[in-house]
Amino acid sequence: MSNKHTIVQLKEIAKRNGCKNYSKLNKQELVKLVKKCLITNVVNTIQENRPQSNRPPSQSVNKPPNKMTLLELKKIARRNGCKNYSKLNKEELIKLIKKCLITNVVNTMQENRPQSNRPQSNRPHSDECPELQNKKYRNRQGPPRPANEVGCRGKRFVGNDGNLYVSKANVNGVYRWVRVK
């Protein structure tokens, strides 16, 4: 998480997940706090999505995820859009649910990110970012995709060297692949 997000993004994630006292933290401390908040939210979501018992509220007991049945965990996985959970054991399923919930939070944050004020080109819009096989794209360190294509702008891809890159506009408005640190 620390390599993928800026401090501003981490603060936004912290805010959305109800973390407290995050405004003056450095990046390392912020990552720890966000992870802690996300795990707490995962546990709370698991407990909220549990089937209700027939006990009166005074006798109701909050079970931690490892005390829940496999069926209860599978229902939670299905509700949260997790994939390929049907053959997992309980421990693997809990890890998958946590990962799905964290991914959902990060995706929601990226969807709500403000768009650039820069005017768009007159080219037809495409949501696709084509992977090209030309020598130019195969031999460079960055991803084998054109950074300036409408579908590639602002997207993240793994480069030919194995590092993560994001397509960012330079001062002239031309998009280039920039390695994410």
N, C-alpha and C positions, 0 to 999 in steps of 0.2 A: 504494500500500500504506500510506503514512504517514497518509493521511486516513481510512482505513477501520478501522484497528486501534489499540487502546490499547497502552501500554507493556507491560502485563501480557500481552495477547494476543501481542504481538511476541516477548516473552520465551518464551512457551509455544511459539510456532512455532520459535524458535531452539533451544529445548531438544529438540523433536521431530526437528529436522533435524541434530542433532549439532554445532551451533555451539558454540564455546568462548569464554570470557571476555566474556560478554554482560551479566552481572549489573549492572555499574556504568555501562553506556552510557546516554547520553540517547537520546531517541526518534529523532533524525536519524541518529545513529551506528548505532543498533539496526536501523533500516530498511536501511541500507547493508550491514550484516553479514548480515541475514536474506536479502537479495537475493543476496549473494555465496554464501551457503551453499546456497540453493535452486538457483542455477545450477550449482554444483559437484555437487549431488545429481543434477541433470538429466543432466549430462555422465556421471556415474558410472552412472546408470540406463541411459543409452543404451549405454554400453560393456558393461554387464552383460547387456543384452538382445540384444547382437550374436550372430549365429550363431557357433558355435565353429569355429575353423579346424582343418585337419588337421595343422597344424604341431605339433611338440613344444612344451611350455610354455616352454622356453628361447628358442625362436624367435618366440613369439607377440608381436605388436606391438599396443599399445593405440592404435586409431585415434581421432582426434577426430571429432566428429559430421560436420564438413564433409568428411571423407575417406571417410565411409561411403557405400554405394550407396543409391540411392533406394528400392530394395526393402527393405533393412535398416531404413531410417528409417520406411517405411510399416508394417512389422511392429511396430516400437516404438510407433508412433502407435496402432495397433489395440489392442495390449496395455494401453495406458494410457487407453483410452476416449476418444481424440480423435475428433472428428467432422469430416466434409468435408475429408479430407486427400488423397483420391485424385487430384485434379487439380492439386495444388500442386507447385511446383518445389522443389528441395532446400533452398534458403535459407528459403523460406516454411514448409516442413515442419519444419525445425529450430526455428523460432520458435514454431510451433504446438505442438510437443511440449513445449517449455519452458513455454509458457502452460498447457497441460493439466496438467503435473505440479505447477505452482505452485497452480493451481485445486484440484487434488486434495488438496494439503496443507492449504489454507485450509478446504476443505469438511470434511475430517476433523477439523480443530481445532474447527469450529463444531458438528459433530455430538457431540463429546465434551465440550462446554461444560456445566457443571452447571446443572440446572434450578432455577427459583425455588422457595423453600420456601413461597410463598404458596399457600393453598388454591385449587383451581380452582373455577370457577362450575358451577352445576348445568345449564347449557345443554349441548346435545349437542355433542360435539367435532367439529370440522371442520378438515381440513388446508387448506381453501381460504380465500383472502383475497379476497373479491369486490371488483372494481373497480366503483364506483357512478357513475352519470351525473347525479345530482341537482345542482341549482345550488350547493348547499352544498359539494359535493365538487369541482366543476369550478372554482370561483372562489377557492379557498384556495391557499396556497403549498405545503402538504404534499401527500402522495399522495392520489389520489381513492379512498381506501379507509378503512374504519372501523378506527382503531387499536386499539380495545378488543375487537374480534371475536377469538375464540379462535384462528382460523387466521392472524390478522395479528400477534399478540403476539410481540415479539422479532424480527420480520422486517424486512428492509431493502427499501425501494422508492424509486424516483425520484419526486420530487414534481412538481407542476405547474410549478414554477419551475426545474426541471432539476437541483436539488440532491438528494443522497442523504439519506434519512431512515430512522430506525429507530424502531420502536414500543417505548417504554419506559414502565414503571409509575412514576407519581409517588408522593408520600408517602401518598396516600390509596388507592393500589392501582389507580387509573384509568390506563389506557394512553393515551399521547399520542404524536404524531409529534414526534421530536426530530431536528433537522438534524445530520448527522454532519459534524464539522469536519475 
